[in-house]
Amino acid sequence: MKLSILAAAAACTLVGWVSEAKARYAGLTHIRYASAYCESGGNIHAIGYRGLFRGKWQFDRQTWRTYAPRAWRWRDPAWAPEWVQDQAALRVPYDAWPNC
């Protein structure tokens, strides 16, 4: 009897952790993460094509200024924290990365 209660408690804890993790990453689908790795290899400081594309998602300056959180709009996306870059990427229409 005690074993089944412990097993049930462990299962509830595991379910809680999984739903917590899903809530944290809601919106950034596997496809979007695949795009980030296609763009920069997942390097949040990546600078590509003559310095025009920057950060994990390879934002150009105009896209970054349009979609980045207000406090980060005039900063270099290649030096913004990963969570800020991810937040901006969530706001960008998906077709911004059509080739990845």
MODELLER restraints for C-alpha pairs under 7 A, 6 or more apart:
rsr = mdl.restraints
at = mdl.atoms
rsr.add(forms.Gaussian(group=physical.xy_distance, feature=features.Distance(at['CA:27:A'], at['CA:90:A']), mean=6.76, stdev=0.5))
rsr.add(forms.Gaussian(group=physical.xy_distance, feature=features.Distance(at['CA:28:A'], at['CA:90:A']), mean=6.75, stdev=0.5))
rsr.add(forms.Gaussian(group=physical.xy_distance, feature=features.Distance(at['CA:35:A'], at['CA:97:A']), mean=6.94, stdev=0.5))
rsr.add(forms.Gaussian(group=physical.xy_distance, feature=features.Distance(at['CA:35:A'], at['CA:100:A']), mean=5.35, stdev=0.5))
rsr.add(forms.Gaussian(group=physical.xy_distance, feature=features.Distance(at['CA:36:A'], at['CA:42:A']), mean=5.80, stdev=0.5))
rsr.add(forms.Gaussian(group=physical.xy_distance, feature=features.Distance(at['CA:36:A'], at['CA:56:A']), mean=5.89, stdev=0.5))
rsr.add(forms.Gaussian(group=physical.xy_distance, feature=features.Distance(at['CA:36:A'], at['CA:57:A']), mean=5.07, stdev=0.5))
rsr.add(forms.Gaussian(group=physical.xy_distance, feature=features.Distance(at['CA:38:A'], at['CA:100:A']), mean=5.86, stdev=0.5))
rsr.add(forms.Gaussian(group=physical.xy_distance, feature=features.Distance(at['CA:39:A'], at['CA:57:A']), mean=6.07, stdev=0.5))
rsr.add(forms.Gaussian(group=physical.xy_distance, feature=features.Distance(at['CA:39:A'], at['CA:58:A']), mean=6.15, stdev=0.5))
rsr.add(forms.Gaussian(group=physical.xy_distance, feature=features.Distance(at['CA:40:A'], at['CA:46:A']), mean=5.93, stdev=0.5))
rsr.add(forms.Gaussian(group=physical.xy_distance, feature=features.Distance(at['CA:40:A'], at['CA:56:A']), mean=5.47, stdev=0.5))
rsr.add(forms.Gaussian(group=physical.xy_distance, feature=features.Distance(at['CA:40:A'], at['CA:57:A']), mean=6.65, stdev=0.5))
rsr.add(forms.Gaussian(group=physical.xy_distance, feature=features.Distance(at['CA:40:A'], at['CA:58:A']), mean=6.70, stdev=0.5))
rsr.add(forms.Gaussian(group=physical.xy_distance, feature=features.Distance(at['CA:42:A'], at['CA:56:A']), mean=5.57, stdev=0.5))
rsr.add(forms.Gaussian(group=physical.xy_distance, feature=features.Distance(at['CA:43:A'], at['CA:56:A']), mean=5.31, stdev=0.5))
rsr.add(forms.Gaussian(group=physical.xy_distance, feature=features.Distance(at['CA:44:A'], at['CA:55:A']), mean=4.79, stdev=0.5))
rsr.add(forms.Gaussian(group=physical.xy_distance, feature=features.Distance(at['CA:44:A'], at['CA:56:A']), mean=3.99, stdev=0.5))
rsr.add(forms.Gaussian(group=physical.xy_distance, feature=features.Distance(at['CA:44:A'], at['CA:78:A']), mean=6.19, stdev=0.5))
rsr.add(forms.Gaussian(group=physical.xy_distance, feature=features.Distance(at['CA:44:A'], at['CA:82:A']), mean=6.17, stdev=0.5))
rsr.add(forms.Gaussian(group=physical.xy_distance, feature=features.Distance(at['CA:45:A'], at['CA:55:A']), mean=4.87, stdev=0.5))
rsr.add(forms.Gaussian(group=physical.xy_distance, feature=features.Distance(at['CA:45:A'], at['CA:56:A']), mean=6.48, stdev=0.5))
rsr.add(forms.Gaussian(group=physical.xy_distance, feature=features.Distance(at['CA:45:A'], at['CA:78:A']), mean=4.42, stdev=0.5))
rsr.add(forms.Gaussian(group=physical.xy_distance, feature=features.Distance(at['CA:45:A'], at['CA:79:A']), mean=5.97, stdev=0.5))
rsr.add(forms.Gaussian(group=physical.xy_distance, feature=features.Distance(at['CA:46:A'], at['CA:54:A']), mean=5.78, stdev=0.5))
rsr.add(forms.Gaussian(group=physical.xy_distance, feature=features.Distance(at['CA:46:A'], at['CA:55:A']), mean=4.87, stdev=0.5))
rsr.add(forms.Gaussian(group=physical.xy_distance, feature=features.Distance(at['CA:46:A'], at['CA:56:A']), mean=6.20, stdev=0.5))
rsr.add(forms.Gaussian(group=physical.xy_distance, feature=features.Distance(at['CA:46:A'], at['CA:78:A']), mean=6.20, stdev=0.5))
rsr.add(forms.Gaussian(group=physical.xy_distance, feature=features.Distance(at['CA:47:A'], at['CA:53:A']), mean=5.85, stdev=0.5))
rsr.add(forms.Gaussian(group=physical.xy_distance, feature=features.Distance(at['CA:47:A'], at['CA:54:A']), mean=4.57, stdev=0.5))
rsr.add(forms.Gaussian(group=physical.xy_distance, feature=features.Distance(at['CA:47:A'], at['CA:55:A']), mean=6.29, stdev=0.5))
rsr.add(forms.Gaussian(group=physical.xy_distance, feature=features.Distance(at['CA:47:A'], at['CA:78:A']), mean=6.84, stdev=0.5))
rsr.add(forms.Gaussian(group=physical.xy_distance, feature=features.Distance(at['CA:48:A'], at['CA:54:A']), mean=6.22, stdev=0.5))
rsr.add(forms.Gaussian(group=physical.xy_distance, feature=features.Distance(at['CA:52:A'], at['CA:60:A']), mean=5.76, stdev=0.5))
rsr.add(forms.Gaussian(group=physical.xy_distance, feature=features.Distance(at['CA:53:A'], at['CA:59:A']), mean=5.12, stdev=0.5))
rsr.add(forms.Gaussian(group=physical.xy_distance, feature=features.Distance(at['CA:53:A'], at['CA:60:A']), mean=4.75, stdev=0.5))
rsr.add(forms.Gaussian(group=physical.xy_distance, feature=features.Distance(at['CA:54:A'], at['CA:60:A']), mean=6.46, stdev=0.5))
rsr.add(forms.Gaussian(group=physical.xy_distance, feature=features.Distance(at['CA:54:A'], at['CA:77:A']), mean=5.87, stdev=0.5))
rsr.add(forms.Gaussian(group=physical.xy_distance, feature=features.Distance(at['CA:54:A'], at['CA:78:A']), mean=4.95, stdev=0.5))
rsr.add(forms.Gaussian(group=physical.xy_distance, feature=features.Distance(at['CA:55:A'], at['CA:77:A']), mean=5.35, stdev=0.5))
rsr.add(forms.Gaussian(group=physical.xy_distance, feature=features.Distance(at['CA:55:A'], at['CA:78:A']), mean=3.78, stdev=0.5))
rsr.add(forms.Gaussian(group=physical.xy_distance, feature=features.Distance(at['CA:64:A'], at['CA:73:A']), mean=6.44, stdev=0.5))
rsr.add(forms.Gaussian(group=physical.xy_distance, feature=features.Distance(at['CA:64:A'], at['CA:77:A']), mean=6.94, stdev=0.5))
rsr.add(forms.Gaussian(group=physical.xy_distance, feature=features.Distance(at['CA:65:A'], at['CA:73:A']), mean=4.61, stdev=0.5))
rsr.add(forms.Gaussian(group=physical.xy_distance, feature=features.Distance(at['CA:65:A'], at['CA:74:A']), mean=6.64, stdev=0.5))
rsr.add(forms.Gaussian(group=physical.xy_distance, feature=features.Distance(at['CA:67:A'], at['CA:88:A']), mean=5.12, stdev=0.5))
rsr.add(forms.Gaussian(group=physical.xy_distance, feature=features.Distance(at['CA:67:A'], at['CA:91:A']), mean=5.89, stdev=0.5))
rsr.add(forms.Gaussian(group=physical.xy_distance, feature=features.Distance(at['CA:67:A'], at['CA:92:A']), mean=6.35, stdev=0.5))
rsr.add(forms.Gaussian(group=physical.xy_distance, feature=features.Distance(at['CA:68:A'], at['CA:88:A']), mean=4.49, stdev=0.5))
rsr.add(forms.Gaussian(group=physical.xy_distance, feature=features.Distance(at['CA:69:A'], at['CA:88:A']), mean=6.59, stdev=0.5))
rsr.add(forms.Gaussian(group=physical.xy_distance, feature=features.Distance(at['CA:77:A'], at['CA:85:A']), mean=6.90, stdev=0.5))
